[in-house]
């Protein structure tokens, strides 16, 4: 079986965001597919993993990994063993390269067990006050300034026309520039939610119209803070 393990997105107490059953299931795995080896080892130790880390098999899966390189990653499942897929933070396969592995598992008829856990996207949506009935996660917007501004206006059109909340993320070192672009490009009444450091003591989740963010954005430094942006009506 392939088990999809969520990883805390910031909470210092691991039990704050992960059920005890998840931590118990970690101990059924001797093979893990991970995005970054060092942080995966740290997570397992913090979670109370009972097996020797040095005797545990790790396969790396990131944006540079090819499907050919992963061909043997699920061999343990064929032997009747459990394999764990760990996200770097949050849910595996959501804004995460894990889909390559779940696609292989589906093709091979391997059972998949997705576990509950924290998702910055859903937590931000829950607290935003924006439409949670219809929403879309669109990933990253273009880096080029003009292309980004056009993408922002396109998302606003969609948000208005379909009453659909638009959710996206940015590289942490460009967050301040993103908030500036949003407040300058959107109509004054369009709502912007900024959700950063979710589950951390420094958590901030604020929803204001674009015209108000023009006045307030300098008070909120998002530089190198994990942030989710949402726009809607």
C-alpha positions in Angstrom: 0.0 0.0 0.0 1.1 3.6 -0.7 0.3 5.8 2.3 0.2 9.6 1.7 1.5 11.3 4.8 0.8 15.1 5.4 3.5 17.0 7.1 3.0 20.0 9.4 3.2 23.3 7.7 4.7 25.2 10.6 3.1 24.1 14.0 5.9 23.5 16.5 3.8 20.8 18.3 3.4 18.0 15.7 0.3 16.8 17.5 -1.4 20.1 16.8 -1.9 19.3 13.2 -1.5 15.5 12.8 -3.8 12.8 14.2 -2.1 10.1 16.4 -3.2 7.5 13.9 -1.0 9.1 11.2 2.0 8.8 13.5 1.2 5.2 14.2 1.1 4.4 10.5 4.5 5.9 10.0 5.9 2.9 11.9 4.4 0.4 9.3 6.7 1.9 6.6 10.4 1.1 6.1 10.5 2.9 2.7 9.7 6.6 2.2 9.5 8.7 -0.9 10.4 12.3 0.1 11.0 15.7 -1.4 14.0 16.5 0.7 16.0 13.9 2.6 17.2 16.1 5.5 13.8 17.5 6.4 12.1 14.1 6.0 14.6 12.5 8.5 13.9 15.4 10.9 10.2 14.9 10.6 10.4 11.2 11.3 12.5 11.7 14.4 10.1 14.4 15.7 7.1 12.2 15.0 8.6 9.4 17.1 9.5 7.0 14.3 10.5 3.8 16.0 12.8 2.3 13.4 16.4 3.1 12.8 16.7 5.9 10.3 19.9 4.5 8.8 18.1 1.2 8.1 15.2 3.0 6.4 15.1 3.4 2.6 14.5 6.9 1.2 13.9 7.8 -2.4 14.0 11.5 -3.4 11.2 12.9 -5.5 11.3 16.6 -6.5 10.7 18.8 -9.5 13.8 17.5 -11.2 13.0 13.8 -10.8 12.0 12.0 -14.0 9.4 9.3 -14.2 12.1 6.9 -15.4 14.0 7.5 -12.2 11.0 6.5 -10.1 10.3 3.2 -11.8 11.4 1.2 -8.8 10.1 3.4 -6.0 7.0 1.3 -5.4 8.8 -2.1 -5.6 8.2 -2.6 -1.9 4.4 -2.4 -2.4 4.7 -5.3 -4.8 6.2 -7.3 -2.0 3.2 -6.5 0.3 5.0 -3.7 2.2 3.7 -0.2 2.9 5.5 2.8 1.3 5.1 6.3 2.7 5.0 9.4 0.5 5.9 12.6 2.4 5.3 16.1 1.3 7.9 18.7 2.3 5.0 20.5 4.1 1.2 20.1 3.9 -0.5 17.5 1.7 1.3 15.2 -0.7 0.4 15.8 -4.4 -1.2 19.2 -3.8 1.2 21.8 -5.2 3.7 19.0 -4.8 5.5 16.5 -7.2 3.9 13.5 -5.5 1.3 13.1 -8.3 4.0 11.2 -10.3 3.9 8.4 -7.7 0.2 8.3 -7.2 -0.3 8.1 -10.9 2.1 5.1 -11.0 0.3 3.5 -8.1 -3.0 3.8 -9.9 -1.6 2.3 -13.1 -0.1 -0.7 -11.1 -3.3 -1.3 -9.1 -1.6 -0.4 -5.8 -3.9 0.6 -3.0 -3.5 4.2 -1.9 -4.3 5.6 1.6 -4.5 9.4 1.8 -4.4 10.6 5.4 -5.9 13.8 6.8 -3.6 16.7 7.7 -2.9 20.4 7.3 -3.3 22.2 4.0 -2.4 25.9 3.9 -4.7 26.3 0.9 -7.8 25.0 2.6 -7.0 26.6 6.0 -6.6 30.0 4.3 -9.9 29.5 2.4 -11.7 28.6 5.6 -10.6 31.8 7.3 -10.8 34.2 4.4 -14.5 34.9 4.4 -14.5 34.3 0.6 -16.6 31.8 -1.3 -15.8 28.3 -0.2 -18.4 26.7 -2.4 -16.6 27.5 -5.7 -12.8 28.0 -5.7 -9.8 27.3 -7.8 -6.1 26.9 -6.9 -4.0 28.2 -9.8 -0.5 27.7 -8.4 2.1 30.4 -9.2 1.5 33.4 -11.3 4.0 34.5 -14.0 7.2 36.2 -12.7 7.3 38.8 -15.5 5.6 42.0 -14.2 3.4 42.6 -17.2 2.4 38.9 -17.6 1.7 38.8 -13.8 -0.5 41.8 -13.9 -2.5 40.4 -16.8 -2.9 37.1 -15.0 -4.2 39.0 -11.9 -6.8 40.8 -14.0 -7.8 37.6 -15.7 -8.3 35.9 -12.3 -10.4 38.9 -11.1 -12.6 38.6 -14.2 -13.1 34.9 -13.4 -13.8 35.7 -9.7 -16.4 38.2 -10.6 -18.0 36.3 -13.5 -18.2 32.9 -11.7 -18.2 34.1 -8.1 -15.2 31.8 -7.7 -12.4 32.4 -5.2 -9.0 32.3 -6.8 -6.2 30.9 -4.7 -2.5 31.1 -5.5 1.0 31.2 -4.0 4.3 33.0 -4.6 8.0 32.5 -3.9 8.4 33.8 -0.4 10.9 36.4 -1.3 8.5 38.0 -3.8 5.4 38.1 -1.5 5.6 41.9 -0.9 5.8 42.6 -4.6 2.8 40.3 -5.1 0.7 42.1 -2.6 1.6 45.4 -4.2 0.7 44.1 -7.6 -2.6 42.9 -6.4 -3.6 46.1 -4.6 -2.6 48.1 -7.7 -4.0 45.9 -10.4 -7.4 44.9 -9.0 -10.6 46.9 -8.8 -10.9 48.8 -5.5 -13.8 46.7 -4.2 -12.2 43.3 -5.1 -11.4 41.4 -1.9 -7.8 40.2 -1.2 -7.0 37.7 1.5 -3.4 37.4 2.7 -2.8 34.3 4.8 0.8 33.8 6.1 2.6 31.6 8.6 -0.5 29.5 9.0 -0.4 27.4 12.3 2.6 29.4 13.6 2.5 31.9 16.5 3.1 34.6 13.9 0.0 33.6 11.8 -1.7 36.5 10.1 -4.9 36.1 8.0 -6.5 39.3 6.8 -9.1 40.0 4.1 -9.5 43.6 2.9 -10.6 45.3 -0.4 -7.8 46.2 -2.8 -8.3 49.9 -2.1 -7.7 49.4 1.6 -4.7 47.1 1.0 -3.1 50.1 -0.8 -3.0 51.8 2.6 -2.3 48.8 4.8 0.2 46.8 2.8 3.3 48.6 4.2 2.3 47.5 7.7 2.6 43.8 6.8 6.0 42.4 5.9 5.6 39.1 4.0 9.2 38.7 3.0 10.3 35.1 3.2 7.0 34.1 5.0 5.0 31.2 3.6 1.9 33.0 2.2 -1.3 32.1 0.4 -3.1 34.8 -1.6 -6.9 34.7 -2.4 -9.0 37.0 -4.3 -12.8 37.1 -4.6 -16.0 39.1 -4.0 
